[in-house]
Amino acid sequence: MAAGVAIAAWAVVVLHVAGALHTPAVDPLVHTVSDYVLLPGGHLVLAIAAVALALGGAVLAGAAARAGGSRTAVALLASWSAAMVVAGIVPTNVPGTPPDLAAAVHRYAGAWIFAVLPLAVLLLARGPAIRAAGRRRVVGLALLTATLSAAFLLAHLPIVVAGSSAFPLLGGVERVLYGAVTALLTTTALALRPSTPPTPPTPTPPPPTTPLPSVPVPMNPAPMTPAPAPAPTTPPPTTPPPTSPAPTTPPQASAAGLSPITTPATPRTTP
């Protein structure tokens, strides 16, 4: 960004010195910067200055996008850079000659350059891209540039309609406007928020696991007592079936009712 502005400033200084030495001299209060095309090599120096500013505008657009600027503001800054390239490559007509198609393209590109830059910066100032400390300064300079741009473009109406300028100091107004444009580019670039690289997403930690309760082990464990053997089961006593008593033969009695006669047992002898 700074290099592009420095190269453009160097080219404009070279053109003014060469124009002052030229015969006839180029009056900076009457002639616009584009009229230096009449100098030998003037078109090339003008193209260098325009491309350098266009590169600076492209760098500013990229920085504004990284700082959080709106898409509309970034697109307007990019279109400003493109219009600057067109105005530098396509020259205007040499003073004193009728304008042609190239001159018309050059003028419309220049009108877009002066009109769109203040609008893009004001849109940036409405968002988070511009720091709060420098927002008021940027807005004030953008409004000043917009006012100068409107005055310069309105002064071109007699040229577009009648073919001649009704304002004699058109060149002086344009040079003040170019100074405001350069200051607005630089001030906006310095007021941008620094772009921060995106932070990688933080990995989600796994859910905590509850550890199982630990059972303390005694140093001298007690001897394990064997389980008692089951007691033997005694079968229930069985009751023998009842036996009926043998029939008893009553002793024989005599007819007379006397006591019975017992016969003594005779022992058996074995021969």
Phi, psi and omega per residue, in radians:
M1 nan -0.932 -3.131
A2 -1.120 -0.633 -3.135
A3 -1.155 -0.710 3.117
G4 -1.103 -0.739 3.121
V5 -1.141 -0.693 -3.134
A6 -1.155 -0.726 3.128
I7 -1.139 -0.721 3.130
A8 -1.125 -0.717 3.118
A9 -1.117 -0.716 3.106
W10 -1.076 -0.732 -3.128
A11 -1.134 -0.696 -3.141
V12 -1.172 -0.660 3.100
V13 -1.120 -0.737 3.110
V14 -1.067 -0.720 3.138
L15 -1.132 -0.699 -3.130
H16 -1.185 -0.679 3.106
V17 -1.156 -0.773 3.131
A18 -1.156 -0.633 3.120
G19 -1.194 -0.578 3.099
A20 -1.221 -0.520 -3.134
L21 -1.526 -0.182 -3.092
H22 -1.346 2.691 3.091
T23 -2.105 2.038 -0.060
P24 -1.264 2.711 -3.108
A25 -1.231 2.603 3.105
V26 -1.571 2.051 -3.111
D27 -1.406 2.033 -3.107
P28 -1.203 -0.289 3.110
L29 -1.482 -0.391 -3.088
V30 -1.821 -0.819 -3.066
H31 -1.535 2.515 3.067
T32 -1.388 2.972 3.132
V33 -1.133 -0.575 3.139
S34 -1.147 -0.379 -3.134
D35 -1.248 -0.170 3.080
Y36 -1.202 -0.001 3.085
V37 -1.131 -0.343 3.130
L38 -1.285 -0.256 3.123
L39 -1.337 2.638 3.022
P40 -1.104 2.122 -3.094
G41 1.361 0.086 -3.114
G42 -1.129 -0.629 3.121
H43 -1.108 -0.694 -3.132
L44 -1.145 -0.750 -3.139
V45 -1.159 -0.682 3.076
L46 -1.082 -0.709 3.129
A47 -1.134 -0.687 3.108
I48 -1.089 -0.772 3.141
A49 -1.116 -0.731 -3.119
A50 -1.177 -0.755 3.140
V51 -1.164 -0.629 3.111
A52 -1.115 -0.766 3.083
L53 -1.158 -0.613 3.115
A54 -1.125 -0.711 3.086
L55 -1.119 -0.692 3.068
G56 -1.076 -0.704 3.091
G57 -1.153 -0.633 3.098
A58 -1.156 -0.702 3.079
V59 -1.106 -0.707 3.110
L60 -1.121 -0.687 3.112
A61 -1.107 -0.752 3.102
G62 -1.125 -0.730 3.112
A63 -1.133 -0.657 3.110
A64 -1.149 -0.647 3.111
A65 -1.148 -0.732 3.132
R66 -1.216 -0.468 -3.141
A67 -1.451 -0.038 3.107
G68 1.760 0.317 3.106
G69 -1.202 2.705 -3.124
S70 -1.199 2.746 3.135
R71 -1.133 -0.602 3.139
T72 -1.126 -0.788 3.135
A73 -1.114 -0.739 3.139
V74 -1.148 -0.692 3.119
A75 -1.141 -0.668 3.104
L76 -1.150 -0.683 3.085
L77 -1.133 -0.687 3.106
A78 -1.142 -0.695 3.101
S79 -1.171 -0.566 3.069
W80 -1.087 -0.743 3.113
S81 -1.117 -0.719 3.122
A82 -1.124 -0.735 3.126
A83 -1.138 -0.587 3.105
M84 -1.145 -0.679 3.092
V85 -1.123 -0.762 3.136
V86 -1.081 -0.778 -3.129
A87 -1.137 -0.532 3.132
G88 -1.378 -0.602 -3.097
I89 -1.423 -0.711 -3.115
V90 -1.609 1.941 -3.049
P91 -1.425 2.815 3.014
T92 -1.472 3.076 3.131
N93 -1.338 2.675 3.082
V94 -1.193 2.364 3.131
P95 -0.929 2.358 -3.135
G96 1.671 -0.090 3.109
T97 -1.964 2.664 -3.140
P98 -1.183 2.495 3.131
P99 -1.208 2.533 3.104
D100 -2.014 -2.918 -3.118
L101 -1.122 -0.693 3.123
A102 -1.090 -0.673 3.126
A103 -1.152 -0.668 3.112
A104 -1.141 -0.744 3.107
V105 -1.088 -0.725 3.126
H106 -1.078 -0.734 -3.103
R107 -1.205 -0.732 3.138
Y108 -1.176 -0.637 3.070
A109 -1.137 -0.698 3.110
G110 -1.149 -0.653 3.098
A111 -1.105 -0.694 3.100
W112 -1.146 -0.640 3.130
I113 -1.055 -0.820 -3.064
F114 -1.331 -0.494 -3.060
A115 -1.485 -0.605 -2.930
V116 -1.548 -0.477 -3.075
L117 -1.123 -0.831 3.100
P118 -1.065 -0.654 3.125
L119 -1.119 -0.753 3.130
A120 -1.102 -0.713 -3.130
V121 -1.198 -0.670 3.097
L122 -1.119 -0.642 3.076
L123 -1.171 -0.666 3.079
L124 -1.114 -0.689 -3.110
A125 -1.177 -0.356 3.112
R126 -1.366 -0.308 -3.085
G127 -1.858 -2.937 -3.089
P128 -1.444 0.013 -3.055
A129 -1.238 -0.535 -3.120
I130 -1.693 2.317 3.105
R131 -1.149 2.627 -3.113
A132 -1.118 -0.562 -3.105
A133 -1.164 -0.533 -3.107
G134 -1.887 0.101 -3.066
R135 -1.164 -0.752 -3.104
R136 -1.124 -0.695 -3.139
R137 -1.155 -0.721 -3.138
V138 -1.151 -0.767 -3.136
V139 -1.113 -0.749 3.133
G140 -1.086 -0.734 3.136
L141 -1.224 -0.592 3.098
A142 -1.162 -0.704 3.106
L143 -1.154 -0.678 3.086
L144 -1.103 -0.764 3.131
T145 -1.126 -0.656 3.109
A146 -1.133 -0.675 3.123
T147 -1.151 -0.791 3.101
L148 -1.119 -0.659 3.127
S149 -1.130 -0.746 3.121
A150 -1.091 -0.726 3.133
A151 -1.150 -0.690 -3.125
F152 -1.198 -0.703 -3.132
L153 -1.216 -0.654 3.098
L154 -1.157 -0.550 3.111
A155 -1.209 -0.315 3.125
H156 -1.467 -0.169 -3.118
L157 -1.050 -0.762 3.090
P158 -1.082 -0.520 3.119
I159 -1.216 -0.735 -3.118
V160 -1.225 -0.699 -3.057
V161 -1.446 -0.910 -3.023
A162 -1.783 -0.209 3.134
G163 1.510 0.080 3.126
S164 -2.484 2.668 -3.100
S165 -1.546 2.335 3.091
A166 -1.638 -0.090 -3.119
F167 -1.937 2.044 -2.997
P168 -1.326 -0.379 -3.074
L169 -1.846 0.708 -3.087
L170 -1.146 -0.656 3.137
G171 -1.131 -0.701 3.119
G172 -1.131 -0.714 3.099
V173 -1.110 -0.698 -3.132
E174 -1.134 -0.669 -3.138
R175 -1.196 -0.659 3.033
V176 -1.108 -0.688 3.118
L177 -1.137 -0.709 3.100
Y178 -1.097 -0.676 3.077
G179 -1.107 -0.685 3.103
A180 -1.163 -0.694 3.114
V181 -1.093 -0.788 3.128
T182 -1.111 -0.731 3.109
A183 -1.150 -0.639 3.124
L184 -1.166 -0.709 3.084
L185 -1.055 -0.832 -3.089
T186 -1.173 -0.771 -3.120
T187 -1.127 -0.703 3.121
T188 -1.139 -0.717 3.132
A189 -1.117 -0.657 3.134
L190 -1.284 -0.433 -3.105
A191 -1.569 -0.073 3.136
L192 -1.192 2.577 3.029
R193 -1.234 2.492 3.085
P194 -1.168 2.359 3.141
S195 -1.349 2.370 3.125
T196 -1.893 2.374 3.120
P197 -1.154 2.565 3.138
P198 -1.121 2.359 3.127
T199 -1.423 2.381 3.125
P200 -1.142 2.615 3.139
P201 -1.126 2.456 3.137
T202 -1.339 2.185 3.141
P203 -1.134 2.481 -3.140
T204 -1.355 2.135 -3.140
P205 -1.201 2.619 3.118
P206 -1.164 2.689 -3.141
P207 -1.110 2.490 -3.117
P208 -1.158 2.453 3.118
T209 -1.796 2.380 3.139
T210 -1.456 2.061 -3.126
P211 -1.217 2.608 3.101
L212 -1.206 2.496 3.130
P213 -1.153 2.327 -3.136
S214 -1.519 2.349 3.125
V215 -1.641 2.112 -3.139
P216 -1.181 2.383 3.120
V217 -1.702 2.164 3.131
P218 -1.161 2.632 -3.118
M219 -1.182 -0.747 3.119
N220 -2.037 1.569 -3.101
P221 -1.166 2.484 3.114
A222 -1.191 2.487 3.138
P223 -1.099 2.464 -3.129
M224 -1.336 2.242 3.120
T225 -1.514 2.195 3.138
P226 -1.151 2.545 3.132
A227 -1.153 2.393 3.135
P228 -1.093 2.468 3.125
A229 -1.207 2.575 3.126
P230 -1.146 2.396 -3.141
A231 -1.143 2.434 3.133
P232 -1.152 2.459 -3.141
T233 -1.597 2.223 3.125
T234 -1.589 2.184 -3.131
P235 -1.140 2.551 3.123
P236 -1.100 2.505 -3.124
P237 -1.123 2.428 -3.140
T238 -1.635 2.319 3.127
T239 -1.593 2.105 -3.141
P240 -1.137 2.643 -3.138
P241 -1.169 2.539 -3.138
P242 -1.150 2.396 3.133
T243 -1.815 2.376 3.106
S244 -1.369 2.358 -3.116
P245 -1.182 2.583 3.140
A246 -1.163 2.470 3.118
P247 -1.137 2.311 3.100
T248 -1.684 2.427 3.133
T249 -1.609 2.042 -3.130
P250 -1.121 2.573 3.137
P251 -1.129 2.492 3.115
Q252 -1.300 2.375 3.118
A253 -2.004 2.671 3.126
S254 -1.318 2.888 -3.115
A255 -1.194 -0.462 -3.066
A256 -1.495 0.012 3.114
G257 1.442 0.360 3.126
L258 -1.471 2.981 3.109
S259 -1.147 2.641 -3.105
P260 -1.188 2.661 -3.119
I261 -1.631 2.165 3.105
T262 -1.761 2.310 3.104
T263 -1.717 2.144 -3.127
P264 -1.175 2.506 3.140
A265 -1.306 2.313 3.108
T266 -1.626 2.170 3.133
P267 -1.175 2.498 3.130
R268 -1.584 2.353 3.135
T269 -1.889 2.522 3.113
T270 -1.790 2.088 -3.100
P271 -1.117 nan nan
